[in-house]
Amino acid sequence: MRIAVIGSGSVGSGLARGWSAAGHSVVIGSRSPESERVTALVAEIGNGVEAATPPDSVAGADVIVLAVPWSAVEESISSLGDVSGRVIIDATNPFVRGLDLALGHTWSGGEQVAELASGARVVKALNVVDARLLDGHLLDGRQISIPIAGDDADAKQVASKLIYDLGFDVVDAGALVSSRLLEPLALLMIRLSMKKSLGAEIGFRVLRESRATFD
Ligand SMILES: NC(=O)c1ccc[n+]([C@@H]2O[C@H](COP(=O)([O-])OP(=O)(O)OC[C@H]3O[C@@H](n4cnc5c(N)ncnc54)[C@H](OP(=O)(O)O)[C@@H]3O)[C@@H](O)[C@H]2O)c1
Protein backbone atom coordinates (compact mmCIF):
# COMPACT_ATOMS: atom_id res chain seq x y z
CA MET A 1 0.00 0.00 0.00
CA ARG A 2 1.03 3.59 -0.52
CA ILE A 3 0.73 5.42 2.80
CA ALA A 4 1.03 9.17 3.34
CA VAL A 5 1.99 9.89 6.94
CA ILE A 6 1.34 13.55 7.76
CA GLY A 7 3.88 14.69 10.37
CA SER A 8 7.55 13.81 10.76
CA GLY A 9 7.68 13.69 14.56
CA SER A 10 7.70 10.76 16.98
CA VAL A 11 4.56 9.08 15.63
CA GLY A 12 5.11 9.91 11.96
CA SER A 13 8.68 8.66 11.92
CA GLY A 14 7.81 5.54 13.93
CA LEU A 15 5.01 4.64 11.54
CA ALA A 16 7.15 5.34 8.48
CA ARG A 17 9.84 3.08 9.90
CA GLY A 18 7.44 0.26 10.75
CA TRP A 19 5.36 0.27 7.58
CA SER A 20 8.31 0.63 5.24
CA ALA A 21 10.04 -2.29 6.99
CA ALA A 22 6.85 -4.30 6.42
CA GLY A 23 7.07 -3.62 2.68
CA HIS A 24 4.69 -0.68 2.30
CA SER A 25 5.50 2.41 0.29
CA VAL A 26 5.60 5.38 2.68
CA VAL A 27 5.77 9.09 2.01
CA ILE A 28 6.11 11.49 4.93
CA GLY A 29 4.03 14.63 4.48
CA SER A 30 6.10 17.39 6.03
CA ARG A 31 5.87 21.17 6.02
CA SER A 32 9.60 21.17 5.27
CA PRO A 33 10.39 18.01 3.30
CA GLU A 34 13.74 19.33 2.14
CA SER A 35 14.99 20.45 5.55
CA GLU A 36 18.14 18.93 6.96
CA ARG A 37 16.16 17.20 9.72
CA VAL A 38 13.64 15.53 7.42
CA THR A 39 16.26 14.64 4.79
CA ALA A 40 18.34 12.96 7.52
CA LEU A 41 15.27 11.16 8.88
CA VAL A 42 14.35 9.78 5.45
CA ALA A 43 17.95 8.64 4.86
CA GLU A 44 18.12 7.02 8.27
CA ILE A 45 14.88 5.06 7.80
CA GLY A 46 15.72 3.99 4.23
CA ASN A 47 13.37 1.32 2.82
CA GLY A 48 12.36 3.68 0.01
CA VAL A 49 10.67 6.18 2.34
CA GLU A 50 10.23 9.61 0.76
CA ALA A 51 9.25 13.06 2.01
CA ALA A 52 7.00 15.57 0.27
CA THR A 53 4.80 18.48 1.17
CA PRO A 54 1.49 17.38 2.71
CA PRO A 55 -0.57 18.00 -0.47
CA ASP A 56 2.00 16.23 -2.67
CA SER A 57 2.30 13.34 -0.21
CA VAL A 58 -1.37 12.40 -0.44
CA ALA A 59 -1.45 12.29 -4.26
CA GLY A 60 -1.81 8.61 -5.14
CA ALA A 61 -1.80 7.44 -1.52
CA ASP A 62 -4.19 4.64 -0.57
CA VAL A 63 -4.23 5.75 3.05
CA ILE A 64 -3.53 9.04 4.82
CA VAL A 65 -2.39 9.05 8.45
CA LEU A 66 -2.68 12.16 10.60
CA ALA A 67 0.23 12.38 13.06
CA VAL A 68 0.34 16.08 13.95
CA PRO A 69 -0.27 17.98 17.21
CA TRP A 70 -3.93 18.63 17.97
CA SER A 71 -3.37 22.36 17.56
CA ALA A 72 -2.27 21.75 13.95
CA VAL A 73 -5.05 19.35 12.91
CA GLU A 74 -7.35 21.86 11.24
CA GLU A 75 -4.57 23.52 9.24
CA SER A 76 -3.04 20.17 8.29
CA ILE A 77 -6.31 18.77 6.99
CA SER A 78 -7.10 21.88 4.99
CA SER A 79 -3.60 21.76 3.45
CA LEU A 80 -4.40 18.34 1.95
CA GLY A 81 -7.12 19.60 -0.39
CA ASP A 82 -10.13 17.47 -1.25
CA VAL A 83 -10.00 14.25 0.79
CA SER A 84 -13.53 13.03 0.20
CA GLY A 85 -13.65 9.25 -0.12
CA ARG A 86 -10.09 8.85 1.17
CA VAL A 87 -9.18 6.59 4.09
CA ILE A 88 -7.74 8.69 6.94
CA ILE A 89 -6.28 7.09 10.04
CA ASP A 90 -6.46 9.66 12.82
CA ALA A 91 -3.65 8.97 15.32
CA THR A 92 -3.97 12.34 17.04
CA ASN A 93 -5.13 13.11 20.55
CA PRO A 94 -6.92 16.35 21.44
CA PHE A 95 -4.58 17.20 24.28
CA VAL A 96 -4.02 20.61 25.78
CA ARG A 97 -1.26 21.86 28.03
CA GLY A 98 -1.25 20.25 31.46
CA LEU A 99 -1.91 16.76 30.12
CA ASP A 100 -5.63 17.15 29.68
CA LEU A 101 -8.21 16.72 26.93
CA ALA A 102 -9.45 19.72 24.94
CA LEU A 103 -12.82 18.02 24.44
CA GLY A 104 -14.62 14.83 25.38
CA HIS A 105 -17.75 13.05 26.64
CA THR A 106 -20.11 14.33 23.96
CA TRP A 107 -17.60 15.00 21.18
CA SER A 108 -14.14 13.76 20.24
CA GLY A 109 -11.09 14.56 18.18
CA GLY A 110 -11.94 11.67 15.86
CA GLU A 111 -15.37 13.11 15.12
CA GLN A 112 -13.90 16.57 14.67
CA VAL A 113 -11.35 15.20 12.19
CA ALA A 114 -14.20 13.59 10.25
CA GLU A 115 -16.06 16.90 10.21
CA LEU A 116 -12.98 18.80 9.00
CA ALA A 117 -12.01 16.14 6.44
CA SER A 118 -15.32 16.35 4.65
CA GLY A 119 -16.37 13.06 3.03
CA ALA A 120 -13.26 11.15 4.17
CA ARG A 121 -13.56 7.71 5.75
CA VAL A 122 -11.94 8.34 9.12
CA VAL A 123 -10.64 5.61 11.40
CA LYS A 124 -9.44 6.55 14.86
CA ALA A 125 -6.44 4.35 15.62
CA LEU A 126 -2.89 4.22 16.95
CA ASN A 127 -3.61 7.05 19.41
CA VAL A 128 -3.23 4.85 22.51
CA VAL A 129 0.22 3.38 21.85
CA ASP A 130 3.44 5.15 22.82
CA ALA A 131 5.37 6.24 19.71
CA ARG A 132 8.48 4.53 21.08
CA LEU A 133 6.71 1.17 20.77
CA LEU A 134 5.58 1.50 17.15
CA ASP A 135 7.98 -1.24 16.08
CA GLY A 136 5.33 -3.72 17.24
CA HIS A 137 7.06 -3.97 20.60
CA LEU A 138 6.03 -6.93 22.75
CA LEU A 139 5.29 -6.40 26.43
CA ASP A 140 5.21 -9.36 28.80
CA GLY A 141 5.70 -11.45 25.66
CA ARG A 142 2.41 -10.23 24.17
CA GLN A 143 1.37 -7.85 21.43
CA ILE A 144 -0.06 -4.50 22.44
CA SER A 145 -3.73 -4.03 21.50
CA ILE A 146 -4.65 -1.17 19.20
CA PRO A 147 -8.34 -0.26 19.46
CA ILE A 148 -9.83 1.25 16.31
CA ALA A 149 -13.07 3.14 15.76
CA GLY A 150 -14.76 4.16 12.52
CA ASP A 151 -18.00 4.22 10.57
CA ASP A 152 -16.79 2.72 7.27
CA ALA A 153 -16.26 -1.06 7.33
CA ASP A 154 -13.87 -1.12 4.36
CA ALA A 155 -11.73 1.68 5.79
CA LYS A 156 -11.55 -0.17 9.11
CA GLN A 157 -10.45 -3.33 7.30
CA VAL A 158 -7.65 -1.42 5.56
CA ALA A 159 -6.55 0.18 8.85
CA SER A 160 -6.71 -3.16 10.68
CA LYS A 161 -4.43 -4.86 8.16
CA LEU A 162 -1.91 -2.00 8.34
CA ILE A 163 -1.87 -2.08 12.14
CA TYR A 164 -1.51 -5.87 12.08
CA ASP A 165 1.47 -5.41 9.73
CA LEU A 166 3.14 -3.24 12.38
CA GLY A 167 2.95 -6.22 14.75
CA PHE A 168 -0.01 -5.23 16.88
CA ASP A 169 -3.23 -6.87 18.01
CA VAL A 170 -6.23 -5.02 16.53
CA VAL A 171 -9.46 -4.55 18.50
CA ASP A 172 -12.59 -3.18 16.82
CA ALA A 173 -14.01 -0.63 19.25
CA GLY A 174 -17.03 0.18 17.10
CA ALA A 175 -18.20 3.34 15.37
CA LEU A 176 -16.24 6.58 15.20
CA VAL A 177 -18.19 7.84 18.20
CA SER A 178 -16.05 5.45 20.27
CA SER A 179 -13.20 7.95 19.79
CA ARG A 180 -14.79 9.58 22.85
CA LEU A 181 -13.54 6.57 24.80
CA LEU A 182 -10.22 6.01 23.03
CA GLU A 183 -8.90 9.54 23.58
CA PRO A 184 -9.31 9.50 27.40
CA LEU A 185 -7.69 6.04 27.33
CA ALA A 186 -4.65 7.59 25.64
CA LEU A 187 -4.53 10.22 28.35
CA LEU A 188 -4.64 7.51 31.03
CA MET A 189 -1.69 5.72 29.41
CA ILE A 190 0.32 8.94 29.24
CA ARG A 191 -0.42 9.79 32.87
CA LEU A 192 0.63 6.29 33.90
CA SER A 193 3.77 6.67 31.84
CA MET A 194 4.69 10.16 33.03
CA LYS A 195 3.00 11.02 36.30
CA LYS A 196 3.20 7.50 37.71
CA SER A 197 6.70 7.06 36.25
CA LEU A 198 5.95 3.76 34.53
CA GLY A 199 7.90 4.93 31.47
CA ALA A 200 7.50 3.99 27.82
CA GLU A 201 7.33 0.26 28.36
CA ILE A 202 3.60 0.10 29.01
CA GLY A 203 0.74 -0.70 26.68
CA PHE A 204 -2.98 -1.40 26.56
CA ARG A 205 -4.06 -5.00 25.95
CA VAL A 206 -7.51 -6.61 25.64
CA LEU A 207 -7.21 -10.16 26.91
CA ARG A 208 -9.47 -12.63 25.10
CA GLU A 209 -9.53 -16.20 23.84
CA SER A 210 -9.31 -15.58 20.10
CA ARG A 211 -8.44 -12.74 17.80
CA ALA A 212 -8.52 -11.88 14.12
CA THR A 213 -5.52 -12.40 11.86
CA PHE A 214 -4.97 -10.77 8.49
CA ASP A 215 -2.55 -13.17 6.79
N1 LIG B 1 4.13 10.70 21.02
C1 LIG B 1 3.36 9.68 21.28
O1 LIG B 1 3.77 8.71 21.96
C2 LIG B 1 1.97 9.61 20.70
C3 LIG B 1 1.30 8.40 20.71
C4 LIG B 1 0.03 8.31 20.12
C5 LIG B 1 -0.56 9.45 19.56
N2 LIG B 1 0.11 10.65 19.60
C6 LIG B 1 -0.54 11.80 18.96
O2 LIG B 1 -0.01 11.87 17.63
C7 LIG B 1 0.14 13.24 17.23
C8 LIG B 1 1.61 13.49 16.88
O3 LIG B 1 2.38 13.26 18.04
P1 LIG B 1 3.98 13.29 17.99
O4 LIG B 1 4.44 12.86 19.33
O5 LIG B 1 4.46 12.59 16.77
O6 LIG B 1 4.25 14.85 17.82
P2 LIG B 1 5.61 15.55 17.37
O7 LIG B 1 6.75 14.66 17.67
O8 LIG B 1 5.55 16.92 17.94
O9 LIG B 1 5.46 15.63 15.77
C9 LIG B 1 4.37 16.26 15.16
C10 LIG B 1 4.72 16.57 13.72
O10 LIG B 1 3.60 17.24 13.13
C11 LIG B 1 4.04 18.11 12.13
N3 LIG B 1 3.33 19.40 12.25
C12 LIG B 1 2.43 19.89 11.37
N4 LIG B 1 1.98 21.08 11.77
C13 LIG B 1 2.61 21.36 12.93
C14 LIG B 1 2.56 22.47 13.82
N5 LIG B 1 1.76 23.55 13.59
N6 LIG B 1 3.35 22.46 14.92
C15 LIG B 1 4.15 21.39 15.17
N7 LIG B 1 4.24 20.31 14.36
C16 LIG B 1 3.47 20.30 13.24
C17 LIG B 1 5.54 18.27 12.29
O11 LIG B 1 6.16 17.68 11.15
P3 LIG B 1 6.74 18.65 9.99
O12 LIG B 1 7.49 19.74 10.68
O13 LIG B 1 7.62 17.75 9.20
O14 LIG B 1 5.55 19.16 9.24
C18 LIG B 1 5.89 17.52 13.56
O15 LIG B 1 7.10 16.83 13.44
C19 LIG B 1 -0.36 14.08 18.40
O16 LIG B 1 -1.70 14.45 18.16
C20 LIG B 1 -0.25 13.14 19.60
O17 LIG B 1 -1.19 13.43 20.61
C21 LIG B 1 1.36 10.74 20.14
Ligand as a Chemical Component Dictionary entry (heavy atoms), coordinates in Angstrom:
data_LIG
# 
_chem_comp.id                   LIG 
_chem_comp.type                 NON-POLYMER 
_chem_comp.pdbx_formal_charge   0 
_chem_comp.three_letter_code    LIG 
# 
loop_
_chem_comp_atom.comp_id 
_chem_comp_atom.atom_id 
_chem_comp_atom.alt_atom_id 
_chem_comp_atom.type_symbol 
_chem_comp_atom.charge 
_chem_comp_atom.model_Cartn_x 
_chem_comp_atom.model_Cartn_y 
_chem_comp_atom.model_Cartn_z 
_chem_comp_atom.pdbx_ordinal 
LIG N1  N1  N 0  4.132  10.700 21.022 1  
LIG C1  C1  C 0  3.358  9.676  21.277 2  
LIG O1  O1  O 0  3.768  8.714  21.965 3  
LIG C2  C2  C 0  1.972  9.615  20.699 4  
LIG C3  C3  C 0  1.305  8.399  20.705 5  
LIG C4  C4  C 0  0.027  8.313  20.119 6  
LIG C5  C5  C 0  -0.558 9.447  19.564 7  
LIG N2  N2  N 1  0.110  10.647 19.604 8  
LIG C6  C6  C 0  -0.538 11.800 18.959 9  
LIG O2  O2  O 0  -0.011 11.872 17.631 10 
LIG C7  C7  C 0  0.144  13.239 17.235 11 
LIG C8  C8  C 0  1.610  13.494 16.877 12 
LIG O3  O3  O 0  2.384  13.263 18.044 13 
LIG P1  P1  P 0  3.981  13.286 17.986 14 
LIG O4  O4  O 0  4.438  12.861 19.325 15 
LIG O5  O5  O -1 4.456  12.588 16.774 16 
LIG O6  O6  O 0  4.247  14.851 17.819 17 
LIG P2  P2  P 0  5.606  15.547 17.369 18 
LIG O7  O7  O 0  6.750  14.664 17.669 19 
LIG O8  O8  O 0  5.555  16.921 17.943 20 
LIG O9  O9  O 0  5.462  15.632 15.770 21 
LIG C9  C9  C 0  4.371  16.263 15.161 22 
LIG C10 C10 C 0  4.724  16.574 13.722 23 
LIG O10 O10 O 0  3.601  17.242 13.134 24 
LIG C11 C11 C 0  4.038  18.114 12.128 25 
LIG N3  N3  N 0  3.333  19.404 12.245 26 
LIG C12 C12 C 0  2.434  19.893 11.368 27 
LIG N4  N4  N 0  1.980  21.077 11.770 28 
LIG C13 C13 C 0  2.607  21.363 12.931 29 
LIG C14 C14 C 0  2.560  22.472 13.816 30 
LIG N5  N5  N 0  1.757  23.545 13.594 31 
LIG N6  N6  N 0  3.345  22.462 14.916 32 
LIG C15 C15 C 0  4.145  21.394 15.167 33 
LIG N7  N7  N 0  4.244  20.309 14.357 34 
LIG C16 C16 C 0  3.466  20.298 13.242 35 
LIG C17 C17 C 0  5.540  18.274 12.294 36 
LIG O11 O11 O 0  6.157  17.680 11.149 37 
LIG P3  P3  P 0  6.735  18.646 9.988  38 
LIG O12 O12 O 0  7.493  19.736 10.682 39 
LIG O13 O13 O 0  7.617  17.752 9.196  40 
LIG O14 O14 O 0  5.549  19.159 9.245  41 
LIG C18 C18 C 0  5.887  17.520 13.557 42 
LIG O15 O15 O 0  7.102  16.825 13.444 43 
LIG C19 C19 C 0  -0.362 14.078 18.404 44 
LIG O16 O16 O 0  -1.701 14.450 18.165 45 
LIG C20 C20 C 0  -0.253 13.138 19.596 46 
LIG O17 O17 O 0  -1.185 13.433 20.615 47 
LIG C21 C21 C 0  1.362  10.741 20.136 48 
# 
loop_
_chem_comp_bond.comp_id 
_chem_comp_bond.atom_id_1 
_chem_comp_bond.atom_id_2 
_chem_comp_bond.value_order 
_chem_comp_bond.pdbx_ordinal 
LIG N1  C1  SING 1  
LIG C1  O1  DOUB 2  
LIG C1  C2  SING 3  
LIG C2  C3  SING 4  
LIG C2  C21 DOUB 5  
LIG C3  C4  DOUB 6  
LIG C4  C5  SING 7  
LIG C5  N2  DOUB 8  
LIG N2  C6  SING 9  
LIG N2  C21 SING 10 
LIG C6  O2  SING 11 
LIG C6  C20 SING 12 
LIG O2  C7  SING 13 
LIG C7  C8  SING 14 
LIG C7  C19 SING 15 
LIG C8  O3  SING 16 
LIG O3  P1  SING 17 
LIG P1  O4  DOUB 18 
LIG P1  O5  SING 19 
LIG P1  O6  SING 20 
LIG O6  P2  SING 21 
LIG P2  O7  DOUB 22 
LIG P2  O8  SING 23 
LIG P2  O9  SING 24 
LIG O9  C9  SING 25 
LIG C9  C10 SING 26 
LIG C10 O10 SING 27 
LIG C10 C18 SING 28 
LIG O10 C11 SING 29 
LIG C11 N3  SING 30 
LIG C11 C17 SING 31 
LIG N3  C12 SING 32 
LIG N3  C16 SING 33 
LIG C12 N4  DOUB 34 
LIG N4  C13 SING 35 
LIG C13 C14 SING 36 
LIG C13 C16 DOUB 37 
LIG C14 N5  SING 38 
LIG C14 N6  DOUB 39 
LIG N6  C15 SING 40 
LIG C15 N7  DOUB 41 
LIG N7  C16 SING 42 
LIG C17 O11 SING 43 
LIG C17 C18 SING 44 
LIG O11 P3  SING 45 
LIG P3  O12 DOUB 46 
LIG P3  O13 SING 47 
LIG P3  O14 SING 48 
LIG C18 O15 SING 49 
LIG C19 O16 SING 50 
LIG C19 C20 SING 51 
LIG C20 O17 SING 52 
# 
